[in-house]
Amino acid sequence: MIRGTPILVYTGPRFTDFYVTQPVCGASRAGLLTGCYPNRIGLPGAPDHRARHGIHEAETTLAELLKGRGYATAIFGKWHLGHHRAFLPLQNGFDEYFGLPYSNDMWPYHPEARPGTYPPLPLMEGNRVIGLNPDPAHLTTWYTERAVSFIERNRERPFFLYLPHSMPHVPLGVSKKFKGKSAQGLYGDVIMELDWSVGQVLEALERQGLTERTLVIYTSDNGPWLSYGTHAGNTGILREGKGTTWDGGVRVPCIMRWPGRIPAGTVTSEPVMTIDILPTVAGIVGAQLPALPIDGEDILPLMLATPGVRSPHEALFFYYGGNELQSMRSGRWKLIFPHRYRTLAGRPGGTGGIPAKYEMHQTGLALYDLTRSPDEARDVLTEYPAEVQRLQKLADRMRAELGDDLTGVAGAGRRQPGRVADESTN
């Protein structure tokens, strides 16, 4: 959330074709906060307690950009850009931090965790560990209470509030006030509490008279983890889920609200991505873009529902599995490159927090017209050879920039993450 010339990154128009950079939480958050494809800055995947790397000090986060314009900045929730001190939020533009440094399933009490797999999960405030193995049932309420307090304490100045909830990532947890209330099981209860959290934040803005001065962005970091079945969401007609670059893994909800600036009730199907938030915000607040190259574009005209405006991207690219360019989106077209991917192959997910087992399948080169086949089921590769050739040329241009493990291209535009030499630098 941004207030001043506003921002609350939390949740305007409704973007029906809004994408994350990768179908996994760490890399997705890196894209959101830097405006870069995560493989450009050395942050693919989802680092855990063993990771010796994190966001490099030369990268500019959204918080740093706004802090330079006089904004108060805070994050309450899941960070996941590196857990060593140099990579934590306070060293990367945030004034306040409370939450988990990585995913809440990276702890010893997860039902699937093998003995000795994970050390205690740290709960952090600022740069300090203030507790171990926090009960997941408290996380949503704790984060929400901190968010509301931050709004109240900064009502007289511009602020940036980043509220990346740990839920509904497994293992699920819900407070007593919502436990058993949804009639949809534990997952439904968790979603009810997240809805409550959104309401608490919006009500706090209203109480402080900040509603019309605050841009609110509500979105997600990847598609649902389908193997968890009853402890996960679903993708409707979209194909596959988290951990794949089919649309079920990388296409997410996005709603924005900025009364008086963004027209209410508008819908856009232009494809855009989380990397576009940083340059858009920079334009809104009059900040310079980062010194190092970024990949996002200013999408304010789309947010304002300007007639005739199209996506500023010729194409969006989806990497996963290290540095594999697995798919791309350009206008109505989605081109899939040959790669292996995980799937339940039509089987149901697990129950009670225990996941079902995935199978590994192989796809060849395929082309989908998402206006006619949003489920990526009808391959039209042979019907549009000129379109395939155009997309392949765009992909080759991206490979030259960011590389591609599938084709053995290194990429000239990739940067290194920050690294720690030993545990003494933690």
N, C-alpha and C positions, 0 to 999 in steps of 0.2 A: 504494500500500500504506500502510495506517495501522496503526501500532503504538502502543499506550499503552492508551487505549481505541483500538484499532488503526486504521491504514489503510495499505495498500500499494495504490495504484491501479495495478494491473496486472491481474490477472485475478480452496460455498454452494448457493444454489439455481441451477438453470439457467433463465434467462429466455428463453423461446422467441419472445416478441414484444417484444423490446427495440429501441429506436429511437435514432438520432442525430437531431440537430436539422436538419441539412442534409446532402446527399449529397456533401460536399466537405470536405477536411481542415481548412482554417483555421477555417471557421465551426463545424464540428463540435467542434473543440477549445475554441473560445470558449464553446460551450454547456456542455461538461463542466466547465470550470474556473470558471464564473461562476453556473451554475444558471439562466441566461437564454437565451431564444431569441436567436441572434446578431444578428438584425435589430433587436432591442430595443436593443442596445448598439452598433450601428453597425459590426458586424464580420461581414457576410455574405461569402460567397465564399472565395477563397484568395489573399491578398495576396502579391506577390512583391517583388523588390528595388526596384521603382518606387513602392511604396506609401508615402504620406506620413502614414499613420494607423496606429493600433494601439489597444490596450486603454486606456481612460481611467483616470486615477489615482483617480477616484471609485468605480470598480467594485471589488468585493471578490472576490478569487480564493479558491479552495479552500485554497491555500497560505497566504494571509493570514489566513484564518479559523483555520487550525490553528496557525500561528505565534503567534497571539494567545493560544492555549491552551498554549503552551510546547513545541510540537513542533519538532523539527529538520525541515527541508524541503529537498528536492532534486528536480531534473529532469535526466534524462540522456536526450537524444534530440531530437526535433523539437518546436519551440516554436510558431511560426506565429500569434502574436498581435501581430505588429509587430516589425520588426528594428531600429528606432532605439532608442537607449539608454533613453529614458523608458519604453519598452514591453517591455523585456527582463525575464526572470524575476527577477533580483535586485532589480528595482524593484517587483516584484509578489508579494512574499511568499516567494520561494525563497532559501535560504541558499547553495545550490550549483547550478551550471548547467554542463553540457557537452553540446554538440550543435550542431545546425543551426537557424538562425533561421526557415527556411521549407523548402519541399519540395526534395528532392534532385534533382528533374528541372529545377529552375530554375538550371541551370549550363551553361557553354558546351560541355561535352563530351557532352551528351545527344544520342543519334542523330538526334533530330528538331529540334534547336536550329539555327536559322538563324545564320550568322555575325553577330556583333555583337548578338545578341538578349539575352544575359545576361553580366554581369560575372562574375568568379570567385566561386564559392560559398564563403562563409566558414564555417570551423569555429570555434566559440566556446567559451571557458571563462570563466565569469563574464560580465563586460562586455567582454572582450578577444577580438579575433580572433587565434587562435593558429595558423591554417593556412588554406590556400586549396585548393579542389577536392579534398577528401579522397577517397581511394579508397573507393567504396561497399562493397568487400569487407571493410573493417575495421569498419564502423559498428556492426553488431550485437554483435560481441565487445567493442568499446570501451565501448559503453553498458552491457553486462552486467557487465563488470569494475568499472566505476564504481558500479553499483548494489550489487554484493556488498560492495565496500569501504565504502559508505555504511552498509549494515546493520551491518557489523562495528564500525564506529566509533561507532555510535549505539545499541548494544545496551542501554545502561543508561538510555536516555531514550526518550520517545515520539517517533516519527518519521513523516513522510509522504514516501513515495518515489513519484514520477511517472515512469514509464518508457515514454515514447511512441516506440517504435522507428520509424526511417525506413523500414525494410523492412516489407512487400514492395512499397513504392512503386517504380515504375520511375525511373531505371534500376536494375536489380537488381544486387546484389553479395553474394557469399558468401565466407567465409574458406576457406583451403585445407583446414581440417579437415572441411569438409562439401561441398566442391566435387566433384560427380560421385557423391555417395554415395546419393542418393535413388532413382535409377532413374526419376525423373520430370522430368528436365531441370533447368534452372537454377532455375525457380520452386519445384520440389520441394525442391531443396537449400536455398534460402532459408528455406522453412517449417521444414525440419529444424533449421536453426540457431536460428530463433525458438523452437521447442520446447525446444531445449537451453537457451536463455536463461531461459525460464520455470523449467526444472528447476534451474538454477544459483541463481536467486533463492529458490525454495522450499527448496532444500538449505541455503542460507545461514541462512534463518530457523530451520530445524531445528537446525543446528549451534549457534546462539546461544540455543536454548531459547525461541524467540519464536513458534512456530507457533500456539499457542492464544491468543496475545495480539495476533494480527495479522489484520486483515480484508484479504483479497486480492480484487481485482476485475479480471477479465480481459475486455476487450472490444475493439472496433475503432472506427474513425472514419468509415467509410462502406463501401458495397458495392464490389465489384471493378470495376476499370477495364476493361470487357469488350473494348474495341477493341484492347487489347494481347494478347489471345488467349493464346498460350503463356506470356506473362510476366504473366498475371493469374489470379485464381481464377475461380470460377463461382458462380452464385447458386442452383443446383439448380432447383427449380420456381418460384422467385420471379421476377417480371417485371423486365426491364431491370437496370441496375446503376448504378455511380457516375455522378453528374451528372444523375440523374433522381429524382423523388420517388415513383416506383413502389417497391414494397417491396424490390426488388433493390438499390435505391440507398440506402435509409435504415434497413432492418431488419438488425441485426447480431447476432453471437453475444454472449452475456454469461454468464459463470460467476463466482460469488462463493464464497469459502471463508473460514470463520471457525469452526474447530473448537470445540465446546462451546457455541456460540451459534446457528449456522446449521445446521439439520438436513441431514445428508448425503443426497444423491441425490434431493432434491425438485425438482420442475419446476413452473413457473408460466407460464401463457399470458396473464396480465394485461398489457395494453400499458403500458409505462413508457418512460422516456427518460433519456439521460445528464444532463439538467438536474436529475434527481432525486437525483443523487449528493451534491451540495453540501448541500441541506437535510437529507438523511438523515444525513450525517456530522455536521452541526451538532448534530442531536439526540443522536447517540451520544456526542459529546464534551462536550455541555453548552455549546455556543457559541451566541451570538446570531446570528440571521440578518442578512444585510447590510442596511444602512440603506435602500438603494434597492430598489424592487420587483424580485423575481425570479419566475421561472415554474415552477421545480421544486417537487416535493412530497416529503414524507417517505415513503419506501417500506420502512422497517424492518419493519413487520408482514408485508409480502410476502416480504422476505428471510428472516424467521423462520418462514415457512410457517404463519402464523396461520390457522386454519380460517375459511372464509367471507369472508376479506378480499378486497376488490376494488381495482382501480387507483384511486388518489385523483384521477385526471384524468377529467373529463367528456369531454374530447377532447384529442388531440395534433394539432399543426398543423405542416405542412411547407412552408416557404418556400424558394424558389430563384430563380435568374435575376434577382438584384437584390433586389427585395422583392415577389416574386410568390407569393401564397398558392395553391399548386398542388394540395394535397391535405390531407386530415385523416383521423384515425383516432378512432373512438369505439366502445369495446367491440368487437363483432364486425364493425363496419362501416367501410369505407374509401370516402370520397367524393372523387372526382377532379373538379377544376374545369377548365374549358376552358383549355388552354395548349399551347404547342409543346414538344416534347421530342426528345432525340436518341436514335437507335436504330440498331442494325446490321441491323434488319429480317430477322433470321434468318440473316444471313451470318456466317461465322466471323471471329474476331478475327485480328490480325496475328501474325507470327512474328518471333523474333529481336530483340525490342524495338522493332520498327517497327509502329505501330498501323494498323489498318484504318480506313477513312473512315466516319464516321457519316452518316446521313440525318436530316433534320428532319421529324418527323411532328406532326400535330395531333390532340389528343383533345378530345372534347366532355365535357359533364357526364356522369359515370358513377358508379354505386354498386356496390360489391362486398361480398358477405358472405364475409369471409375464413375463416370456419369451413368453408364449402363450396367456395370458390374462392380458395385462398391464392395462386394464380398470377395473380389479377386478370384472368381471362379471361372470366368470365360476368357481364355487366352486368345488374343487376336493378333499374335505376333506375325503370322503369315499374311494377314489382311492389310497391314500398314507398314510395308518395308521402308518407305521414305521416313516415316516417323521414327522407326527403330534406328535408322541410320543417324537421324538428327540427335536422338537421345544418346546414342553411343559416342558421338563426338563430344557432347557435353560431359559425359562420364570420363572420357579420356582426358579432357581438360582438368577435371577435378582430380583424377589420378595423378597427373603431373604435379598438382599442388599439394595434395594430402596423401598420396600413395594409395596402395591397394595390395594387401597380402594375397588376394585371390589371383592377381595377375603379375605379382612380383615387382610392382612399381614402388619405389621408395618414397617419392614425394619431396619437393623442394621447400614447401612452406610449413613443414611441421616444426614445432618448438618443443624443447625439453620441459618436463615438469620440475618443480623444486624437489630436492632430495636431501635426506639426512644421512650422515656418515655412520653414526652409531647412536645407541640408546641414550648417551649422555646429552645429546642435543634435543631430546624429547621435550 
